[in-house]
Amino acid sequence: MSLGPDEVRRIAWLARVAIREEDIPDYARNLSRILELVEQMNAADTEGVEPLAHPLELPQRMRPDEVTEEDRRERYQAIAPLVERGLYLVPRVIE
């Protein structure tokens, strides 16, 4: 799949990326190569191949579920301007 200058401009606009006019041919070539690679990957026969979360089937190391930090909420909320029932109160920003 080959991208043209108009398509590159549209992609740049959608991504909110400013590109120089003289760089458009390079972007078109590079993006076209990426799309060709995706087409090659889509053409690979994956029938009967199970999806993997990770290429190596290793068990995850578990850590003990124990508290390692002290509760500092009272200390942090002591310097807050407004607190109610353990929650920080902030000005309303959405009407």
N, C-alpha and C positions, 0 to 999 in steps of 0.2 A: 504494500500500500504506500503510495507516494502522496505526501502532503504538498499543497501549493501555498503560495504566499498569503492568500486570503484566509486559508485555514489556520496558518500559523498566527496571523494577526488576531483571529477570533479566539484561539487558545490562549494567547497572551492576554487578551482582554478579559476572558473568563477567569484567568488566574491572577488578574490584577498585577501583571508584571509588565514593566516598561521595557521594550526592546527597541534597539535602533534599526532603522530601515535597512541599513547595509548588512546587518546580522541575520536578517530573515532567511536568506538562502542556507546558511549554516544550520540554523534551527530547523528548517524544513528537512534537510538531509539527516540530521541527528534524530529527529522525532520519527522520521520515516524508517530509519534503521531499527529503532525501538519497536515500532509497530510490526516490522517484519519479523523480529525476534519473537514477539508475542504470537504471531501467526504460526511460526515454526513450532513453538511450544504447544499451541492448540492442536497442531496436526499430529502430535505424538499419540500413539495408541496407549491408552491408560486403562483399557478394559481389564477388569479383574484386579486392579491395583488398589489396595486399601489406602485411604488418605492417612497421613501421619502427622502428628503434632510435632514430632521431633524425629530426625533420622535415626537416632539411636534409642532403642528401647531400654532405658535405664530407669530404675526407681528413683524418685525424688528423695533427697535427704530430708528427714523430718527434724524439727527442733522442738524442744519442750515448750509447751504452751504456758509460759509463766511471765509474770509482769517483770519488766526490766527497767521501767521508768517510774519515778514517783509521781503521784497526782499533784499537779501544780495549778489546778484550776483556780483555787481560792487566791493564790498569790497573783496570778495573771489578772483575774477579775477585780482584784483590789484596786488596780490602777485604771480600770476601764471607766469611762464617763458614766455609762448607764448599764446596769445589769439587773435582771429580774429572774429569779428562780434558776440560776445557773446559766442563763442565756444572755448574750450581748445584745443590747438594744441599739439599733442604728436608725438614722432618719429614713423616712420613706423616700424611695427614688422613682418608683413607678406609680403613675396616677391611675 
